[in-house]
Amino acid sequence: HCDGIARFYNQTMFSSANWKTLESYLKMAAEHGINMILTPIFTPPLDTQRGGERLTAQLVDITVNQGQYSFDFKKLKKWIDICQKHGVEYFEMAHLFTQWGAKCCPKIMGTVDGKERKIFGWEMASDSEEYFAFLDVFLPALTEFLKEKGVADKTVFHISDEPNVTHLDMYQKVKAHVTPYLEGFQIIDALSNLEFYNQGVIKHPVPSSNHVMPFIEAKVPDLWTYYCCSQNVDVSNRFMAMPSYRTRIIGLQLFKYDIKGFLQWGYNFYNSVWSMVPVNPYLVTDCLGAYPSGDAFSVYPGMDGKAVPSLRLKVFKHALQDISALELLAEYEGKEAVMQLIEQQGELKFDAYPRSAEFILSLREAINHRIANHVK
């Protein structure tokens, strides 16, 4: 969330000082196992009050002369270079349509006949001829750049965040328009209604962790999952009020169910709900009473312009390291043997698991000893 960083430090977006601070946040993410980064090709249409705006964070410079679009990808190249420098491998492009229904266009700025102004936003329908015409030019240019940069196979696209079944028709319509331009690219979206998958609208749904079991039972291939503010009963999360074992247990669960990827929206969201005002995360931990404390961020802004990790971020890294250890042991002994070790106290589920730190710590020690027996 580039806007929170720029505002907290009173920096001009993508100035030299801002790039330095952004790099600290990207480096911190990579060091803690985050290997895919939301990339603001234009200001992400997320967590924004309808009709409102977030501070512009747009990596692609757009020029419109006599109705013709041209694009400058220099900032996007710099972003990718910094990410790769610190070990970030994958890039998720900002959503092409607004959150919760894909009804409108994202905020997109452009220099029109020499003057910078907003060229798309809430006031324009997502399926408008004007926006479709823009995408007809923009997406081929963007995908060509990503191919030339060598990251096409590491890039995913989003249509709209968290649509529900009432949005299915609009989601399907706008997705159908952009899909021909995204051949060879993976399209993923956070959504928890199986109908989107059953009707063939999306091949790679990302359901929330408390709605993931129907997708597992449907044998959706290469399944991902996520959690956010709503996953607050029984399942794992990383809220401040939760004990660390409840954050770390996610590693065992992702391993058991062969979950291939995991999303979480709030690495550093320093705004109120719907981004109406910025907040200081040292003083406001719940988006001004909207979400459980800790949901919106797992890093703090250090006074020296460097990201400061939370305990929750450290614990989540341990969960990712648990997955690596489990996968290594499975290479030696097979997954069935590893699952027998994990489930000695009973079946592990997303909403049912041993509720103690001792369980995870003793299990990890046993895993380490088993691995050591195979290492010569």
N, C-alpha and C positions, 0 to 999 in steps of 0.2 A: 504494500500500500504506500506508494510514493508520496501521496499527498500528506500523510501523517508525518513523515520524515521532514519534508520541506517546511511544513508549518511549525513543527516543534522547534526546529533549529533556525527558523526565520531565513530560509534559503530560497533563492530563485530556482525553480525547477530546472534540473539538468545544467545548472551552472557548475563551474569547476569544483566549488566547495560541496555542492549537492552530490555530484558524482562520487566524490571521496567518501561521503557519508553513506550513500547507497551501496558502495562497494563493501563497506564494513558490514552492513546488514546481509548482503549476499554471501559474503565470506562466512559469517556466523551461521547462516542457514546451511550452507554446504558442510560445515564442520559438524553439524548436528544431524546429518543424514538426510536433509532435504535436497533432493536431486532434480526437482522440477520447479520452475519459477513462473508465476503469473506474469506475463509480459505485456505491458500496456502499450500495444500498438496505437491505441487511443484510450482515453480515460475509461477504465473498466466500468460498465454500467451495473454496478453492484452496490447494495446497501445505500441507496440514494433515495431521498424523498421524491415522490412523484412531482415533477415540475421543478425540482431543485437541481443543484449541480455540486459535484465535487471539484476541488482544485484540479485544473487541467494537468494531466500527466500523459503526454502523447509522444511516443517515440518516433512516429512517422510524420514527417513534415509534408503537408499537402498544399499544393498550389493549384488554383483554378484560374485559368486565363481564357476568356471568351467561351466559357462552358466546358473547357477541356481540362482534365485532371492530370497532374504529374506528381510524382512521389519521390521523396528523399529519405533513404533508409540509413543515413550515417549514424544517427543516434541508436537505432536498433542494432546496427553492427557493433557499436561500442558496448551496448548492454550485453549482447551475446558474448563478446570477447571477455568482458569482466566475469561473467558467469562461468565460462569455460576455464578461465584462469584459476578459479577457486574450486573447480570440480563439479559444478552444476552441469548436468548432461542434457536435461530435457526442458522444453519451453512450451508453455500453454498460452496461446494467444488470447487476449481479452475477448470476452463474449461479443458476438456480432449483433446481438439484440438484447433488449432490456431483460432484467431479472423478473421471475415470477410471471411468465406468460408470453414473452417475446412480442409484446404489443407495440413497442416503440423503438426508435433508433437510439443508439448510444450517442453521447456527446462527442462530436467530432469537430475540431477546429481546422480552418484552412485560410490561406491567404488568397483572397478573391480580388482579382484585378488590383493587386497591390495593397489591399487592406485585410488585416486579420479579423476574422469573425467566425462565429459558430455556423457551420453549414448543415449539421444534423443534430437532433436532440429529441426531447419529449414531444415536441409539437408535431413531429412527423411520424406517421404510422410505419411500422416495420416493413409492411408489404407495399409501400408506396413505390410508384414508378421511379421517382427520383433516387430513392435509396438503393433500389435494385440496380439502377443504372450505374450508380457509384460502385457498388460491389462488383459489377460486371467488369469494371476496369481495375479496381483496387486488388481484388483477390488474385487475378493472374500475375499482377506485378509483385505482390507480396510473396506468393508461392515460388515465383522465379527467383526472387532474392534469397529465399530460404534454401532453395536447391543450390544456388551458386555458393552460398555460405557453408553448405555441407551439413545442415541441420534438419533437412526435410524429414528424415526418418526419426528425428528426435523431437518433432513438433506435433502438438495436438491442438485441435480447434474446439471451441465451444459455441453453441447456438444461444442458449438461454439458461440461466441458473435456476434450478429448483422449480420447473414447471410442474403442474399437477394435471390430472386427467381432463379438467375443464379447459385446459390450454392446448390440448392435443392437436386440434385442427390447425390452429395458427402456427404452432411449433412445426408441424409437418409441412405446412405451406412454405415457410421461410427456409426451412432446412432443405427442402427440395430444390429451392432456387440456388443455394450456394453449393450444394453437394457436387455438381459437375466440375466446379472450379477446384475442389479439394480432393480430387482423385489421388489415391495413394497416401493421403493424410488421415490420421485417426480423428474421429469426432467423438468426444465424450462430454457428458453432462451429468451433474448431480440431479438425480430424480429418483423417486422412490415408488412409482406406480409401475407395476409389471406390464401394464397394457402397452406402454411405449415400446417395450421389447417384443411383446407377443405380436403386435401389429406390424413389426418390422420397421418402425419409425426410427429406431436407433439401435445400433449393434453393440454399443459400449456404454450401457447405463452405469451410473455410479450411485447406488442406493445408500441411504443412511444405515448406520450399524444396527439400529433397532427395526429396520425394515428389510434387511439384507437376506434373511432366510428364504423367502419365496424365490429370490433370484438364484440362490445357491441350489435350491431344490429343482429349479428349472434348468440347471446346468448351463447358465450363461457363461460362455468362455471368457477367460482372462478378466475375471470380475474384479472390480475395485469397490471400495466402500469409503464412507466418510462419517465424521461426526461434527456437530456444531452445538448451538445453544439448546436445541430440542432433545438431544440425546442425554437426558438427565435422570432417567430411572433405570437402575440395574446395570446398564451397559457402561463400558469404559468411557472416560473422557478426561479432560485435563483442567477442570475447574479448580480454583484455589481451595475450595472447601473439601475437595476429595483427597483421601489418603493416596500416597504415591503408588501403592500397589494397584489401585484402580486405574491409574494412568498406564502403568507398565504392562498390565495383563494383556493389552491389545496385541502385543507381539506374539504371544502364544496363540491367540485367536486367529490372527492373520495367517500364521503358519498352518494351523489345523485345516482351515478352509481354503487354502491355496489362493488367498487374495493377492492379486498382482500389484495393486497400487492403493494408495491411501491419500485422501484429500482432507485438508482442514483450512478453513477460510481465513483465520485470524492470526497470521504470524506477527503482524504489527499494525493492527487497526487502532489508530489513536483518534477516533471520532465518537460522537454520540450516535445513538440509533439513527439510521437513515442519513448519517453524515451531515446533520444540521449544524453542528458546531464542533470544532476540534476540542480534544480533552488532553489533560496531562495524565498519562497512565500511572504515575506515581500517586496521584490523588484520586483519580476516577478509574476504577477497575472493571466497571460493569456497563459502560456506554450510557452513563447517566440513568441507571436503574433498569435498563432494558434487558440485559442478558446476565447470566451468572458470571461472577467475577472470574476473570482469567480466560473466558471464552474468546475474547477479541484479540488477545496478544499473548505471545510467549517470549518476547524480548522487550527490554526496556531501552529507552534512549539514554545513552551515557552522556554526561556533560562534555566529554571530549569529542563528541561526534561519532562515537563507536557504540555499536549495539552491545547491550548487556544481557546475558542469558538469564532466564528464570530457572528456578528449580524444576519447574514442570517441563521445560525444554530439555534439561539434562536427563530427566527420568524418561522422556519419550525417546531420547537417543539410546538409552539402555534397552528399551523395548525393541528398537531396530537391531541393536546388537544381539539381543536374544534370538531374533529371527535368523541372523547369520550363523549363530552357533547351532541352532536347531537344524538348519539346512546342511551344515557341515556334518553333524552327527548322522543325519539321514543318509548322506552319501556313503558313510561307513556301514551303517546298520539297517538302513531302510526306514521309510517314514512310519510304517506300522510299529516298529520297535520303539521309535521315539514317542509316538502317541501313547503307547502303553506306559512309558515312563511318566509322561505328563499327566495322564488320567488315572494314576494310581488311587487318587482320592475321589474319583468320580468323573463323569463326563464333563468336558469343558464346552461351554457355549458362549455366545456373545453376551447373554444376560444371566449366565450362571457359571460361577467360578469360585475357587477358594478365596475367601476374603481375608487375606493376611499377607503381610510382607514376607513372613517366614517361608511361606509356600514358594514364592518366586525365588527368593534368595537360595534356599536349599535346593530347589530344582536346578537352578543355574549352576550351582556347585557340582551337582551330580552330572550334569551335562558336560561340564568342563573335564571332570575326571574320566568320563567315558571317551571323550575326544582324545584326551591325553594317552589313553590306552592304545589308540590307533596310530599315534604319531611316533615315528621312530627317530 
